[in-house]
Amino acid sequence: MQDQDLRLAVLIDADNVPRRCIKPVMEEIAVYGNPTLKRIYGDWTTPNLAKWKDDLLENALTPIQQYSYTYGKNATDSAMIIDAMDILYSGNVDGFCIVSSDSDFTRLAIRLREAGKKVIGLGERKTPSPFIVACDRFIYIEVLGKQAAPQPAPAVKPPKKTAKAAPPAVPTPAADVPQRPAGNQQPQQEPAAKPKAPIPQDIIEYISLTIEDVGDDEGWAYLGEVGSLLQKKRPDFDSRNYGYKKLSSMLESCGYFEVDFRGNASNGKLIYVRVKR
């Protein structure tokens, strides 16, 4: 079964997910399978969740009401865990997407994987490490927010016309007159875009060891196998965490690896990588 055909149960902890990130989160989940069940949990009588209505309707999310029985105790986590086990035993899904930054779901993720289900976690960078490594794959919500399309700039309104003539301009002292570029010199251009941050050395060593694990006698390794093994070793590994959309672009730019594109247009190009010698 292809990953895109996986039936996924999406369980969202509204207490630990920013509302503005719901749409990018749902778009990311669609990459890994078909979200056939989508539930979001919280106490919808509280003021902080009152603005969620439009987001729930736009993303076809089913809100599950869970009152807080005791102050300081999160009953939402318990409701999500109970529902997850009910869904597991129903046998109607192939995997789970747990959207939360709470480590309370660590044991749940472990149990679902023991049952042979794929578990994808989505949360903020503050998510504790135990929950991250308990998932097959973990995606940081901050990375998804950066990919959202920027909002268009507001239109500039033309100045209103007035019946009265404008008063004569007052001469400006020479010291206050802004200097113009001499001759045909063009105005100074805006600075170029900020370059990507350098990749940490420990990440480069981590990738190098992974390439050696699946490489041939000459050190070449198929990029697809490298990416799969990287995510198995470290579920939160994602080239987007370092500013690159694709793993191949990340390896090409850092200067420590050789990238070889093999094949042709008829049978598709295969990408191989190895550590520079």
HELIX and SHEET records of a PDB file:
HELIX    1   1 ASP A    3  ASP A    5  5                                   3    
HELIX    2   2 ALA A   14  ASN A   16  5                                   3    
HELIX    3   3 ARG A   19  CYS A   21  5                                   3    
HELIX    4   4 ILE A   22  TYR A   32  1                                  11    
HELIX    5   5 PRO A   47  TRP A   52  5                                   6    
HELIX    6   6 LYS A   53  GLU A   58  1                                   6    
HELIX    7   7 ALA A   75  SER A   90  1                                  16    
HELIX    8   8 SER A  103  PHE A  105  5                                   3    
HELIX    9   9 THR A  106  GLU A  114  1                                   9    
HELIX   10  10 SER A  129  VAL A  133  1                                   5    
HELIX   11  11 ILE A  141  LYS A  146  1                                   6    
HELIX   12  12 ALA A  174  ASP A  176  5                                   3    
HELIX   13  13 GLN A  201  VAL A  214  1                                  14    
HELIX   14  14 LEU A  223  LYS A  233  1                                  11    
HELIX   15  15 SER A  239  TYR A  242  5                                   4    
HELIX   16  16 LEU A  247  CYS A  254  1                                   8    
SHEET    1   A 6 THR A  62  GLN A  65  0                                        
SHEET    2   A 6 ASN A  34  GLY A  42  1                                        
SHEET    3   A 6 ARG A   7  ASP A  13  1                                        
SHEET    4   A 6 GLY A  95  VAL A  99  1                                        
SHEET    5   A 6 LYS A 118  GLY A 123  1                                        
SHEET    6   A 6 ARG A 137  TYR A 140  1                                        
SHEET    1   B 3 ALA A 221  TYR A 222  0                                        
SHEET    2   B 3 LEU A 270  VAL A 275 -1                                        
SHEET    3   B 3 PHE A 257  ARG A 262 -1                                        
END                                                                             
